Amino acid sequence: MDDITKAIEWMNQVLSLTPDGHLDRPARLNNLGSTYQRRFHCLGELEDINMAIHHQTAAVSTTSSGQTGDAARRSNLGNSYYSRFKLSGDLADLDKALTYQSQALAFPFDGRSDRVELTINLGASFQDRFERLGDLEDLEKAIEYQVEAVNLSTDDHTRRPALLTNLGVAFERRFRRLGRLDDIDTALEYQNKAVTLTSDGHSDKASRLDNLGVSYRTRFERLGSLWDDNILKLRPKVYDAFYNNQNRIFIAFSMYCGILQVYRMADFQYVLRIAGY
């Protein structure tokens, strides 16, 4: 952390020597804000994300609309508001994140990878607002942008497994609202891909398997076909991923509630293994 702290110190000094109206001032404000943002992601300190927003807001306000760098600066500011929302839960921050991320999308980016990142982030913001407010239009937007991100990205993109998981969750949520069977099938397709792309031992492996299991359970609740070959193949993977998970008691209880619907003693014993008994 010493390096990033020193970077912030030097960048503050450079900014203090850069007068208002200087051509480089917007870029220097943006870079300083982004550095505060990075330190926030390392330490989680509210002051850092507040400083990121302060400097990135100044960068946006001193950049002419459509000027080179405008899209990236609006995107960075939107991402900082989103980060603060995840910390505080303040919907006003989420609304501002959506405003700036949407504005950024209206401007041309330097490359395909930039648009992938923006559509991933914009989709996540819409999905979080849907989870809070339940507005179906937000969910539709989340799906729209995340589908675009999937189509633009490749399997080796670092954020692709998380993107596939989130998109699968979005389709599962829409199935619950509208009851369209193709939505739950699509959810399972994306979540299976996410699990396949996630290496064993990865910190998110368990949660992605959990999301996949939830979607299978959701389909069972509609079709009554829980114990098919897919579930039987999934069970040992879930056990391996959750065995050392601190939430395994909660997970086991959740699975137990599902088993009450089918009354299979072998599956009850499996739940006890998950719980560690």
N, C-alpha and C positions, 0 to 999 in steps of 0.2 A: 504493500500500500504506500510505501514511501515514494515510489516513482510517480504514482498518480497524484499524490499530494504536492510533490514538487512541481509537477506539470501545471497544476492549478495555480500555484504561487507565481510561476513564471508567466503564465498566460494572463493572469490578473495584472501583472506589471506591464506587459506588452499592451494590454487594453488601456491602461491608464495613460500610456504615451501616444495613444491613437485618438486624434481629435474627432469630434462629431463631424460628419460629412466626409470623412476620409473613405476612399473607395474600399479599403480593406476592413473597415470597422464591422460591417454586418457579418462577414466571414469569421472574424475573430470573436465576436459575440457568440456566434453559433458554435464554434469550436470549444469555447470555454463552457458553454451550457452543456454540450455533449459530454465533456469531461466530468462535470459535476454529475451528470446522469449516470455515467459509468461507475463512479464511486458510490452512488446511491445503490446501484445493483449489487455492489460488493458488500456494503455495510448496512444498507437499509435505513440510513439516517434521513429523517424528514427534511432537515435543513438543506441537504444536498439536492434533493429533488425540487425544493422551493427555489434554490439558486439556479438550477438548470432551467426552470420555467421562466425565471426573471430574465436571464440572459438570452434565452431563445426567443422570448417575446420581443425583446429589444431588437434582436436580429431580424425577425420577421417584419417588424414595424419600420425598419430602416432599409428594407429591400423593396425595390420597385416591383409591382405585380408583373409576373412573367419573366422577370430578370433571371439570369443564370443563377442557380442555387435556390431559387424561391421555393420550388417544390420540396426539395430536401429539407429546407429549414422549417417549412410548415409541417412536414412529416415528423421531424424530430420533436417539434413542440407538441404535436398531437401525442406522440409516444410518451413524452414526459408527463403530460396530463393523465394519460392512461395509467402510467406507473403510479402516480399519486392516488388515482382512484383505487387501484388495487390495494394500496396501503390504508387509505382512509375510508373507502366506501362512499365517498361523496359523489352523488350523481351529477352534480354541476361539473366536476372534473371530467367525468365520462362524456358528457355532452360537448365539452370543449375539445376533448380528444377527437370525437367524431367530426366536429366542425373543421378542425385543422387537417385531419387525415383526408377528409372528403375534398377540401380545397386543394391539397397536394395532388390528388388524383387527376385534377382538371388540367394540370400542367404537364408538359412532356418531361420524362426522366431521361437520364443519360444512357440507361441500358435496361435490358430485360430483367436483370436481377433486382434492380431498384423497384420495379413494378411488382415483382413477386413479394418482396418484403412489405410493400405498402398494402397490397390486397390481403395478405395474411393478417396484418395488424388491424386493418379496417374491419375485416370479417370478425376478428376476435372482439373488437369493441362493440359491434352490433350484437354479437351473441351475448356478451355480458349484459348489455342493456335489456335484451329480451329476458334473460334470467331474472333480472330485477323487476321489470315492469310487465312482462308477459305480452307485449305487443307483437302480434304475428308478423307485422311488416318488418320489424327489426330482425326477426328470424329469417325471413325471406332474403333480406339484404346480406345477412351473415352467410347464408348458403351461397348466394350469388358470387360474393367476393372470394370465398374460400374455394369454390369450384374453379374460378378463374386462376387462383393461385396454384391449385393442383395441376391445371392444364399447362401452366407456364413453367412449373418447376420439374426437376428430374428426381429420380429416386435417391440420388446421392446428396440432395440438398439437406443441409443440417437440420432444418426445421420441418422437413416433410413428414416424419412420423407424428409429430405433435399436430401438424395441420390436418393429417388424415384422421387422427383421433377426434379432434374438435369438429371436423366436418361430419364424421359419423354421429357424434353426439347431437349435432344440429338436426340431422335427418331423423334421428330417434325422437327428438323433441317434437318435430313437425308431425311425425306419425302419431304421437300421443294426442296432438291437437286435432288433426284432420282424419286420421284413421286410414291413410292410403298405404296399402301393403307394399307398394314399390319403394316407399320411403324407408321402411324398416329393413328391407332387403338391401337397399343402397347403404344404409347405416352399417350393416354387417359387413358389406364388401369393403368399405373404407377402413373399418376398425380391424378387420382381419389383415389388411395390408399394413396398417400401422404396427400391429403386433409382429408381423413378419420382418419388418424393417428395424425393429428394436432389438438390440443385442441382449442376450441373457446377461443378467447382472446389472443392466442399466437401471438407474434409480426410478425411471418412469415405467418400467416393464409391468410392474404389478398394477398400477393404476390403469394402464391401457388394457390389460387383460380384464380388469374389473369392469371397465366401460363396455368391452366386448360381451362379457357375461350379462351385463344389464340389458343389452340389446337383445340377446338371445332370450332372456326372461320376458322382455316386453313382447317379443314375437310369440312366445308360448302363451302368454296371457290372452293373446288374440286368437291363436290357432290351436292351442293345446298340444304342441309338439315340442316339448322341452328336451326329452331324452333321446334326441337323434344322434347320429354319428358325430356331428360337429361338437355337441356338448360333451360327449364321452371323450373326445380328443382334447378338449379344452381343460377338463378337470385336472389332470396331472400337472399341466402347465401352471394353472392357477395355484395349485398346492405349492409347487416349487417356488413361485414368485412371492407368495405370501407367507411362506414358512417362517421367515425371520422378520416379518413386517409387524411393527408395533400395534397396528390396527387389526390384527388377525382375529381378535375376539369379536369385534364389531362385524367384520366380514363374515365370520362363521355364523353369527346370529342372523345376519341378512340372508345367508344361504339357507339356514334352518327354516326361516319363514317361508321360503319358496318350496322347500321340501314338504312342508305340511300339506301342500296341494296334491302330492303324488304318493305319499306314504311309503317310501322305499327305505327299509332299514339300512341297506348297504350305503345309501346316500347320507343317511343320518350319521353313520359311523365315519364317513368321509369328512363331514363337517367337524366332528370331534377331532379328527387329525389336524384340520386347519387350525382349530382353536388351541391345539397343543396338549390335548388330554389323552 
